[in-house]
Amino acid sequence: MIDETLVQREAAAVMPTYRRQHVAFVRGEGASLWDADGRRYVDCMAGISMNNVGHCHPAVVSAIAEQAGRLINVSNLYYTEPMVALAEWIRDHALGGRSFFCNSGAEASEAALKLARKHGGPGRTEVVALVDGFHGRTYGALSMTGQPSKQEPFAPLVPGVRHVDRDDPAGLEAAVGDRTCAIVLEIVQGECGVHPVPLEMIRLARELADRHGALLVIDEIQTGLSRTGPLFAFQDIGIVPDVMCLAKSLGGGVPIGAVTARPEFDAVLQPGDHGSTFAGGPLACAAALASCAVLADADLQQSVRVKGAALLADLEGLVTDGLATEARGRGLMTAVDLPLPRAAEVVESMLAEGYLVNNTSARTIRMLPPLVIDGDDLDALTVTLRRVLTAL
Ligand SMILES: Cc1ncc(COP(=O)(O)O)c(C=O)c1O
């Protein structure tokens, strides 16, 4: 399964910030991954929703190869065609305004925060975000992340961020005021175990943002790019944000993030306000253009809805049979809660069976397969999960 010397070398040379599973991959295609011994695994995590197009999608591979042979990066001192084309694509498919490019989800959160703070000016420095939300691990992003265990070792954080429970409209109403520059939320909170934010809360956030002159920032870093069915999760609920954050699957596996906004906010960030050396480079943008073209396909999106509904129905069957206590899902973003805090063992057993899933807590198993996964692999996933849970 893994060369133990690799594990030892990693331990000696890499800071231990990750609890890795005991496997190393050498090749991927679609929803399949292979270890060095040639054993196939079914990827039901897509790199935490980073590979919505699947591994090594031919369109992404050829875009990268073609661009790599021509120009990899040249910095933001100069114009490059792929960045402009990607910004146009995002403008035409999302909020109609301009984008800022960065290299990761956390950086997209940072850029959204800076945009909202600059737009709000010195009198509006507060942000309202949701408990259990996740927006990244850099200081601004971590400050908006509503998970104290991730924040506590790094206090003090960026001041002025309040967190409200996702099902507390009265709390949201009380938290937002004339000093609020942004309300930041995910449509489905991914990192805490796939919890959809009630529509009523999102509607109220839109209303409060309008009432108080704050920006509604929707983090679609995990939900976006057809993960839940529509290209962006907000498109299924009829609420349009002012600002949206993207990353993860945008680059088909290559690091890239973006913040995009409605046209009213096109000129908030001016030369010198923000930047990043690598950001929006031709290689990442060429990969992103190829990835986005695959993910915007209506047939693919319809298949996400159909496969997601079938997967959720199978997971609900686990609940009916007492093997799980709750199943949640939207499109191919799914999770089940277990009756006992044994999710880590389940993840290990699933790996031994050849399936990659992860646990977001001691009781919750999350599944985010590549959107191109075929129905047989999904059926086998739930059959295997049922067997593993029955054997616990
Ligand atoms: C909703 C959301 N926002 C932000 C991030 C941070 O992205 P990154 O890990 O690329 O910094 C993540 C990562 O899991 C996420 O799920």
The ligand as a Gaussian input file, in Angstrom:
#p B3LYP/6-31G(d) Opt

LIG

0 1
 C      -15.674000      26.804000       1.946000
 C      -14.182000      26.903000       1.979000
 N      -13.596000      28.114000       1.988000
 C      -12.264000      28.258000       2.010000
 C      -11.432000      27.153000       2.019000
 C       -9.952000      27.336000       2.049000
 O       -9.390000      26.931000       0.830000
 P       -7.834000      26.615000       0.726000
 O       -7.603000      25.340000       1.465000
 O       -7.582000      26.501000      -0.751000
 O       -7.113000      27.762000       1.339000
 C      -11.995000      25.877000       2.019000
 C      -11.144000      24.683000       2.097000
 O      -11.556000      23.610000       2.473000
 C      -13.405000      25.746000       2.008000
 O      -13.999000      24.552000       2.012000

